[in-house]
């Protein structure tokens, strides 16, 4: 085990002054997390290559247009959690007033810092009330695809509004 740990070291001496400011800390943390190696960590492209999109300057780990568009599109569902660095948005259950015997929730994954057609993935879950208990029910695949398309359309609109300024 000790041999395996020793093999992982990069052979680099860490200077004390690297930790006196946040820039040095971020630089070292980036090396440790694989950000500068272009690795995919938790489904998010954390590489620092050029053309990284709007998310780079806003402090987000993902594309800012996709992030905002996803929040806007899923705003009819109550928000359970949102991780702008990992690019995950999880909603809570929502029952439409017209059909109180069924409920929906969604999980959205923003896949990277670029505004691309495959940059967002949404999973929709549905349950029906049967015999006093909530039971999982099937959701049409078109539902998730339609939500993804709405997010992409909204993201493009947000980008064009920003470019027009």
Backbone as CSV, one residue per row, in Angstrom:
resi,resn,N_x,N_y,N_z,CA_x,CA_y,CA_z,C_x,C_y,C_z
1,UNK,0.822,-1.175,0.000,0.000,0.000,0.000,0.878,1.256,0.000
2,UNK,1.919,1.248,0.793,2.826,2.388,0.847,3.515,2.583,-0.499
3,UNK,3.856,1.490,-1.158,4.489,1.557,-2.471,3.544,2.188,-3.494
4,UNK,2.256,1.826,-3.439,1.277,2.399,-4.361,1.108,3.891,-4.113
5,UNK,1.114,4.292,-2.861,0.989,5.707,-2.533,2.206,6.490,-3.014
6,UNK,3.384,5.919,-2.849,4.607,6.585,-3.294,4.643,6.726,-4.816
7,UNK,4.056,5.773,-5.513,4.039,5.825,-6.972,3.147,6.948,-7.484
8,UNK,2.203,7.404,-6.673,1.285,8.458,-7.088,1.893,9.849,-6.982
9,UNK,2.958,10.004,-6.251,3.519,11.342,-6.066,4.113,11.846,-7.371
10,UNK,3.975,13.133,-7.579,4.483,13.742,-8.807,5.935,14.144,-8.681
11,UNK,6.541,13.975,-7.504,7.934,14.326,-7.322,8.152,15.823,-7.254
12,UNK,7.113,16.589,-6.923,7.188,18.032,-6.889,7.206,18.506,-5.446
13,UNK,8.060,19.449,-5.133,8.132,20.014,-3.794,7.138,21.152,-3.711
14,UNK,6.294,21.124,-2.677,5.300,22.171,-2.478,5.932,23.266,-1.633
15,UNK,5.951,24.460,-2.187,6.521,25.605,-1.484,5.504,26.149,-0.491
16,UNK,5.970,26.675,0.629,5.087,27.220,1.656,4.290,28.409,1.167
17,UNK,4.874,29.229,0.307,4.182,30.432,-0.129,3.023,30.140,-1.075
18,UNK,2.891,28.915,-1.555,1.763,28.585,-2.420,0.436,28.685,-1.677
19,UNK,0.460,28.558,-0.370,-0.774,28.544,0.398,-1.094,29.882,1.048
20,UNK,-0.322,30.924,0.753,-0.591,32.219,1.349,-1.660,33.000,0.603
21,UNK,-1.984,32.589,-0.594,-3.059,33.270,-1.306,-3.934,32.232,-1.997
22,UNK,-5.136,32.657,-2.365,-6.095,31.729,-2.973,-5.673,31.280,-4.358
23,UNK,-4.935,32.099,-5.072,-4.509,31.714,-6.426,-3.608,30.486,-6.364
24,UNK,-2.670,30.481,-5.440,-1.782,29.327,-5.293,-2.527,28.095,-4.828
25,UNK,-3.469,28.291,-3.915,-4.253,27.171,-3.409,-5.080,26.563,-4.537
26,UNK,-5.692,27.412,-5.355,-6.489,26.925,-6.481,-5.625,26.178,-7.482
27,UNK,-4.413,26.691,-7.724,-3.517,26.055,-8.684,-3.150,24.654,-8.222
28,UNK,-2.836,24.508,-6.931,-2.480,23.197,-6.397,-3.703,22.287,-6.361
29,UNK,-4.859,22.833,-5.956,-6.074,22.025,-5.922,-6.438,21.537,-7.317
30,UNK,-6.190,22.377,-8.337,-6.459,21.968,-9.705,-5.610,20.794,-10.131
31,UNK,-4.337,20.788,-9.700,-3.467,19.662,-10.030,-3.938,18.392,-9.344
32,UNK,-4.374,18.533,-8.114,-4.781,17.355,-7.347,-6.079,16.763,-7.874
33,UNK,-7.009,17.602,-8.362,-8.295,17.098,-8.820,-8.262,16.647,-10.268
34,UNK,-7.183,16.912,-10.969,-7.100,16.508,-12.367,-7.655,17.535,-13.319
35,UNK,-7.967,18.729,-12.820,-8.545,19.750,-13.683,-7.656,20.080,-14.860
36,UNK,-6.367,20.186,-14.640,-5.478,20.597,-15.712,-5.109,19.445,-16.628
37,UNK,-5.522,18.245,-16.277,-5.231,17.095,-17.117,-6.326,16.832,-18.131
38,UNK,-7.443,17.585,-18.070,-8.539,17.373,-18.997,-9.350,16.142,-18.660
39,UNK,-9.349,15.739,-17.408,-10.110,14.574,-16.990,-11.556,14.947,-16.748
40,UNK,-12.437,13.977,-16.875,-13.825,14.187,-16.527,-14.009,13.771,-15.079
41,UNK,-14.424,14.719,-14.246,-14.646,14.451,-12.839,-16.132,14.621,-12.581
42,UNK,-16.799,13.560,-12.149,-18.228,13.591,-11.860,-19.050,14.055,-13.070
43,UNK,-18.645,13.699,-14.268,-19.404,14.018,-15.464,-19.247,15.450,-15.955
44,UNK,-18.372,16.226,-15.361,-18.194,17.611,-15.749,-16.798,17.818,-16.313
45,UNK,-16.718,18.453,-17.461,-15.425,18.739,-18.077,-14.791,19.896,-17.327
46,UNK,-13.747,19.618,-16.573,-13.101,20.643,-15.769,-11.775,21.070,-16.371
47,UNK,-11.562,20.795,-17.628,-10.306,21.190,-18.256,-10.301,22.689,-18.468
48,UNK,-9.119,23.259,-18.543,-9.000,24.709,-18.689,-8.596,25.084,-20.105
49,UNK,-9.056,24.317,-21.069,-8.732,24.603,-22.463,-9.498,25.825,-22.929
50,UNK,-9.015,26.451,-23.991,-9.683,27.642,-24.509,-11.034,27.261,-25.075
51,UNK,-11.921,28.270,-25.156,-13.256,28.034,-25.653,-14.119,27.340,-24.631
52,UNK,-13.857,27.583,-23.366,-14.579,26.867,-22.333,-15.970,27.413,-22.093
53,UNK,-16.343,28.490,-22.711,-17.709,28.954,-22.626,-17.933,29.940,-21.504
54,UNK,-19.219,30.218,-21.255,-19.595,31.263,-20.325,-19.359,30.894,-18.885
55,UNK,-19.285,29.633,-18.560,-19.133,29.231,-17.175,-17.796,29.588,-16.594
56,UNK,-16.803,29.801,-17.395,-15.455,30.026,-16.892,-15.333,31.340,-16.141
57,UNK,-15.968,32.391,-16.646,-15.767,33.651,-15.977,-16.724,33.872,-14.823
58,UNK,-17.805,33.141,-14.725,-18.783,33.346,-13.670,-18.498,32.555,-12.411
59,UNK,-17.467,31.756,-12.373,-17.165,30.972,-11.194,-17.927,29.665,-11.152
60,UNK,-18.726,29.380,-12.143,-19.459,28.126,-12.213,-18.555,27.046,-12.776
61,UNK,-18.838,25.810,-12.433,-18.098,24.696,-12.991,-18.673,24.233,-14.312
62,UNK,-19.800,24.833,-14.707,-20.488,24.425,-15.930,-20.850,25.666,-16.743
63,UNK,-21.409,25.469,-17.910,-21.807,26.561,-18.783,-22.905,27.387,-18.104
64,UNK,-22.682,28.683,-17.977,-23.625,29.561,-17.281,-24.967,29.648,-18.002
65,UNK,-24.968,29.631,-19.324,-26.223,29.704,-20.066,-27.051,28.444,-19.853
66,UNK,-26.414,27.281,-19.914,-27.133,26.032,-19.671,-27.638,25.957,-18.233
67,UNK,-26.820,26.429,-17.301,-27.213,26.406,-15.894,-28.465,27.265,-15.672
68,UNK,-28.419,28.516,-16.155,-29.555,29.423,-15.971,-30.785,28.911,-16.708
69,UNK,-30.594,28.406,-17.928,-31.713,27.901,-18.719,-32.361,26.688,-18.054
70,UNK,-31.555,25.840,-17.450,-32.101,24.667,-16.758,-32.912,25.096,-15.544
71,UNK,-32.377,26.032,-14.773,-33.136,26.545,-13.625,-34.446,27.186,-14.076
72,UNK,-34.401,27.954,-15.164,-35.615,28.589,-15.684,-36.631,27.552,-16.152
73,UNK,-36.162,26.552,-16.876,-37.055,25.546,-17.444,-37.698,24.690,-16.364
74,UNK,-36.946,24.353,-15.346,-37.477,23.501,-14.270,-38.065,24.307,-13.114
75,UNK,-38.283,25.593,-13.309,-38.754,26.447,-12.223,-40.160,26.104,-11.741
76,UNK,-40.940,25.365,-12.523,-42.273,24.966,-12.077,-42.208,23.843,-11.028
77,UNK,-41.042,23.215,-10.883,-40.831,22.178,-9.876,-40.097,22.790,-8.683
78,UNK,-40.452,22.378,-7.451,-39.712,22.917,-6.294,-38.271,22.404,-6.297
79,UNK,-37.344,23.298,-6.035,-35.925,22.968,-6.058,-35.519,22.275,-4.759
80,UNK,-34.858,21.127,-4.887,-34.376,20.396,-3.722,-32.914,20.727,-3.462
81,UNK,-32.072,20.654,-4.508,-30.670,21.031,-4.372,-30.111,21.407,-5.732
82,UNK,-29.069,22.234,-5.676,-28.408,22.685,-6.900,-26.924,22.825,-6.613
83,UNK,-26.108,22.175,-7.439,-24.660,22.230,-7.298,-24.077,22.852,-8.566
84,UNK,-23.780,24.148,-8.558,-23.292,24.805,-9.774,-21.882,24.383,-10.178
85,UNK,-21.129,23.783,-9.274,-19.780,23.349,-9.620,-19.798,21.952,-10.212
86,UNK,-20.654,21.096,-9.705,-20.797,19.752,-10.253,-21.802,19.694,-11.385
87,UNK,-22.649,20.719,-11.502,-23.619,20.784,-12.587,-24.830,19.894,-12.388
88,UNK,-25.294,19.756,-11.144,-26.443,18.898,-10.867,-27.554,19.729,-10.232
89,UNK,-28.758,19.592,-10.772,-29.946,20.236,-10.218,-30.946,19.134,-9.915
90,UNK,-31.404,19.076,-8.682,-32.367,18.060,-8.266,-33.608,18.779,-7.756
91,UNK,-34.761,18.394,-8.279,-36.011,18.988,-7.822,-36.689,18.053,-6.835
92,UNK,-37.652,18.604,-6.130,-38.462,17.812,-5.219,-39.722,17.360,-5.964
93,UNK,-40.492,16.519,-5.337,-41.720,16.028,-5.963,-42.722,17.159,-6.132
94,UNK,-43.458,17.096,-7.240,-44.486,18.094,-7.554,-45.709,17.376,-8.095
95,UNK,-46.868,17.684,-7.514,-48.136,17.142,-8.005,-48.894,18.255,-8.701
96,UNK,-49.208,18.099,-9.981,-49.986,19.122,-10.681,-51.387,19.223,-10.064
97,UNK,-51.929,20.425,-9.974,-53.265,20.578,-9.383,-54.349,19.777,-10.116
98,UNK,-54.197,19.599,-11.413,-55.194,18.867,-12.193,-55.173,17.363,-11.909
99,UNK,-54.024,16.833,-11.506,-53.892,15.392,-11.241,-53.143,15.173,-9.928
100,UNK,-53.838,15.325,-8.787,-53.149,15.183,-7.497,-52.730,13.749,-7.171
101,UNK,-53.159,12.781,-7.969,-52.795,11.389,-7.705,-51.504,10.967,-8.422
102,UNK,-50.821,11.917,-9.024,-49.513,11.631,-9.602,-48.572,12.774,-9.277
103,UNK,-47.282,12.443,-9.232,-46.284,13.458,-8.934,-45.034,13.215,-9.769
104,UNK,-44.273,14.295,-9.949,-43.083,14.265,-10.800,-41.909,14.899,-10.072
105,UNK,-40.723,14.476,-10.451,-39.492,15.147,-10.032,-38.488,14.976,-11.163
106,UNK,-37.460,15.810,-11.152,-36.471,15.766,-12.225,-35.074,15.965,-11.650
107,UNK,-34.108,15.384,-12.344,-32.695,15.597,-12.051,-32.032,16.008,-13.353
108,UNK,-31.346,17.140,-13.309,-30.675,17.656,-14.506,-29.173,17.639,-14.284
109,UNK,-28.453,17.242,-15.314,-26.997,17.205,-15.294,-26.482,18.102,-16.406
110,UNK,-25.704,19.119,-16.031,-25.040,19.966,-17.022,-23.671,19.329,-17.235
111,UNK,-23.367,18.966,-18.477,-22.220,18.118,-18.760,-20.883,18.829,-18.936
112,UNK,-20.854,20.132,-19.020,-19.566,20.785,-19.195,-19.690,22.284,-19.315
113,UNK,-18.628,22.910,-19.742,-18.584,24.361,-19.834,-18.941,24.891,-21.212
114,UNK,-19.149,24.022,-22.156,-19.472,24.472,-23.507,-20.974,24.374,-23.740
115,UNK,-21.495,25.324,-24.497,-22.903,25.305,-24.883,-23.020,24.405,-26.101
116,UNK,-23.403,23.150,-25.846,-23.518,22.145,-26.905,-24.862,21.456,-26.786
117,UNK,-25.283,20.813,-27.854,-26.578,20.147,-27.846,-26.615,18.961,-26.890
118,UNK,-25.462,18.381,-26.588,-25.434,17.275,-25.631,-24.938,17.732,-24.260
119,UNK,-25.046,19.026,-23.993,-24.533,19.596,-22.752,-25.446,19.463,-21.558
120,UNK,-26.664,18.989,-21.762,-27.602,18.822,-20.648,-28.315,17.483,-20.776
121,UNK,-28.478,16.823,-19.654,-29.192,15.539,-19.592,-30.190,15.634,-18.450
122,UNK,-31.450,15.378,-18.741,-32.500,15.461,-17.731,-33.166,14.105,-17.586
123,UNK,-33.322,13.685,-16.334,-34.059,12.463,-16.014,-35.333,12.866,-15.284
124,UNK,-36.447,12.335,-15.734,-37.747,12.645,-15.131,-38.281,11.386,-14.462
125,UNK,-38.805,11.568,-13.261,-39.367,10.453,-12.499,-40.829,10.750,-12.210
126,UNK,-41.647,9.710,-12.237,-43.087,9.863,-12.042,-43.577,8.790,-11.080
127,UNK,-44.487,9.173,-10.205,-45.111,8.221,-9.302,-46.613,8.450,-9.297
128,UNK,-47.348,7.363,-9.071,-48.804,7.426,-8.972,-49.224,6.974,-7.584
129,UNK,-50.313,7.560,-7.096,-50.852,7.197,-5.788,-51.806,6.025,-5.968
130,UNK,-51.419,4.883,-5.430,-52.244,3.664,-5.533,-52.394,3.048,-4.149
131,UNK,-53.604,2.968,-3.680,-53.850,2.345,-2.380,-53.178,3.090,-1.238
132,UNK,-53.056,4.386,-1.332,-52.451,5.188,-0.281,-50.932,5.231,-0.301
133,UNK,-50.298,4.603,-1.283,-48.833,4.601,-1.371,-48.403,5.089,-2.757
134,UNK,-47.278,5.776,-2.793,-46.731,6.244,-4.059,-45.958,5.097,-4.721
135,UNK,-46.308,4.826,-5.978,-45.703,3.737,-6.741,-45.050,4.324,-7.989
136,UNK,-43.824,3.881,-8.302,-43.136,4.342,-9.502,-43.943,3.996,-10.746
137,UNK,-43.968,4.925,-11.689,-44.690,4.733,-12.947,-43.782,5.138,-14.097
138,UNK,-44.114,4.648,-15.266,-43.312,4.924,-16.458,-43.489,6.376,-16.910
139,UNK,-42.421,6.903,-17.469,-42.426,8.250,-18.036,-42.031,8.118,-19.498
140,UNK,-42.758,8.796,-20.361,-42.419,8.767,-21.786,-41.039,9.395,-21.995
141,UNK,-40.200,8.769,-22.803,-38.854,9.285,-23.077,-38.930,10.676,-23.696
142,UNK,-40.001,10.945,-24.416,-40.159,12.252,-25.051,-40.239,13.379,-24.016
143,UNK,-40.676,13.071,-22.801,-40.785,14.089,-21.760,-39.410,14.670,-21.432
144,UNK,-38.438,13.811,-21.174,-37.082,14.270,-20.866,-36.472,14.978,-22.070
145,UNK,-36.680,14.434,-23.258,-36.133,15.041,-24.473,-36.729,16.428,-24.703
146,UNK,-38.040,16.566,-24.473,-38.683,17.870,-24.635,-38.123,18.896,-23.644
147,UNK,-37.914,18.472,-22.405,-37.326,19.378,-21.415,-35.907,19.779,-21.803
148,UNK,-35.114,18.829,-22.272,-33.745,19.129,-22.713,-33.761,20.129,-23.867
149,UNK,-34.688,19.945,-24.812,-34.790,20.872,-25.941,-35.214,22.269,-25.493
150,UNK,-36.110,22.339,-24.501,-36.508,23.642,-23.960,-35.323,24.332,-23.286
151,UNK,-34.516,23.566,-22.565,-33.328,24.129,-21.921,-32.377,24.676,-22.975
152,UNK,-32.124,23.906,-24.025,-31.195,24.342,-25.073,-31.701,25.588,-25.783
153,UNK,-33.003,25.648,-26.043,-33.588,26.831,-26.686,-33.434,28.052,-25.789
154,UNK,-33.715,27.882,-24.511,-33.583,28.992,-23.556,-32.120,29.430,-23.431
155,UNK,-31.192,28.474,-23.412,-29.766,28.805,-23.313,-29.313,29.610,-24.530
156,UNK,-29.766,29.217,-25.709,-29.418,29.969,-26.920,-29.985,31.393,-26.855
157,UNK,-31.227,31.508,-26.342,-31.830,32.837,-26.194,-31.022,33.705,-25.228
158,UNK,-30.623,33.123,-24.108,-29.823,33.865,-23.131,-28.495,34.313,-23.723
159,UNK,-27.862,33.430,-24.494,-26.585,33.784,-25.120,-26.772,34.898,-26.136
160,UNK,-27.817,34.821,-26.936,-28.034,35.876,-27.946,-28.397,37.205,-27.289
161,UNK,-29.104,37.179,-26.154,-29.411,38.421,-25.426,-28.137,39.050,-24.883
162,UNK,-27.226,38.221,-24.403,-25.965,38.720,-23.862,-25.093,39.294,-24.983
163,UNK,-25.084,38.626,-26.132,-24.267,39.078,-27.257,-24.800,40.381,-27.836
164,UNK,-26.111,40.620,-27.719,-26.729,41.823,-28.278,-26.419,43.061,-27.451
165,UNK,-25.974,42.882,-26.225,-25.710,44.044,-25.359,-24.505,44.780,-25.742
